[in-house]
Structure formats: C-alpha cells, structure tokens
Amino acid sequence: MIVLKISNASEVMASKLGKFLDSLTPDSLDQSTIEDIVIKKLVENLHAEGLKGEVASVRGLDLDGKELVVHDGLHVRRHQAF
C-alpha cells in the first residue's frame, strides 16, 4: 500500500487560478480538487502500465513523519479501481 500526502494544494491552486480566485476558495476545496486530479492522472498512468488495483482519497487519515494518524470520522472521499 502506498500513502501519498499532498502538502501544497493551496499553492498549486493559486498558481493555476491566480491569487484572487484562490482566496475565494476554502483550503479543503483546494485539497479535494488536487487529490481528484492526482487520482485521475495516477489511474491513467498505472492502467497504461498494465497494473491493476484501487486508489482512494481518504479523510481523517494523516501522515506525520513515520506515523500514520487516524482521526475520528475516517471515511473514503473518493475510490476508483483500475
């Protein structure tokens, strides 16, 4: 299993949309949007390589150094098989 933590979603959204539009969107929306884009591209690339599996965006799970932290309200936000 691979865990991927994106830590600069707001900066990426600001560079794509501009600072003004980014200031109008909440950070959680930025994070979700970037995660959706990454999942889409990841699935495309893994499928092209002939790999099969599943990928999910999960809320309530955090990577803190070498620790995996589980918070209350853990749920899968998006799931896709490839």
Summary of the structure (lengths in Angstrom):
residues: 82
radius of gyration: 14.2
end to end distance: 14.7
largest distance: 41.2
contacts: 176
relative contact order: 0.17
helix: 45%
strand: 32%
